[in-house]
């Protein structure tokens, strides 16, 4: 177990290093973008937006592009399109940057940097001398609800080549319709710069997904060994969170080009399942007791809301499902952090990692949710990715710490169990095994000897004239004799020899795989060593005590009772023939000493 803990710690440290790399990789593109904009203007952020809200979605492009709507577009003052969650369709128009001052070069790409918009219609003006207006529109229809084959560039976002002959003095139009947050940064790239950025971005995503997948596999292995429910719910949480992240960042759509209904259902099932798994993981990890009624009621409410959110999403009520999901995303981590703080105050130390993990994720979720409603200039995707990866690492730390804590408690409990078990099987005065354990152990050793054809010798020992010694010098001095005899036995016997205090002054020794003949020198050693012990029961009085020993060797028809009876008879034979001697049964009773 110690080695397992060290291995877990090493993996956690490696994972922490990977998350630092992820932070660097995810932050690096932003630094590159800023430098390019200052030194090499190869990327341009569109900010000159004009907007019309089509509440009922009844307008088509011909109407929007007509003179009647020319003055109905309103100036949009924010630098990033951020319209929240809405049922309305929005029409956006803007100009592409001029290239007469070489601010941009040809081979340009238009990027709509949000992979989760349901429907995007792009209208790019292109010079056409055959047209009466001298312009026609290059039209692309993309979005989550549309086939991936509509993409011009294989990217998780929506990227379109800008035709060389585009009309700079005409507006580019966007028609946006989505049940998720309508937040859409619009960028124009020089082709080479976009490829460099895409390489760095995908490297970051690769590390991010790799961390989640590594945590999934590693903890799946731990669960297969420990069978701990906390690991099971953590695996489910990470697994569904990984699928959710693949959809949030648009990668699942690249690989799974299925119908919108199925894709949408998968999304809401993943999100609901990840939240429910996180709640059950929390309760199992923090070992919340059923008597904590308020927490249990809140847990049931959260699980119920997550199920409702999933059902609404699967049925196509995405706007309602989104509102519930954002609410759960904001409140759920706060509940989990509160529960972790509560358990930490109760003395559950692993809760500190848990509190930190969900605290970091809470920041990422708050940034992600608020970005859907509040226009901003920072990258909410990067924050959420870093927060999610950091949380997965810290939760692994928390599981490791929890396992270590539980293992220590288990070891302490085993020590107590062993202590009390030994207490029930040993003699309080001498520390030898007691009579209760003798019968059980004799049967085990006899069965083993019979099965394996091995020898077994039983030795029964009685201290001579012990009652007289006790009556003359008192029980305290008698106990000293018993205690010292137990020490003599432990000194003479080997570790695999079994010594018992049968009762009073009588002792029993089991000698597995030892013949009666080979047991004689052991018995003689015990007799002689104890005979040479001197006691001082009264000042200036020296006393010695002897023992009588009977031995019997196991026969093929012996039982516990018959073997003990023969050894006991041999011991009585030793006492009746003068004491301080060893008597054993072979074919006949023999004595020595």
Order of alpha helices (4+ residues) and beta strands (2+ residues): alpha-beta-beta-alpha-beta-beta-beta-beta-beta-beta-beta-beta-beta-beta-alpha-alpha-alpha-alpha-alpha-alpha-alpha-alpha-alpha-beta-alpha-alpha-beta-beta-alpha-beta-beta-beta-alpha-beta-beta
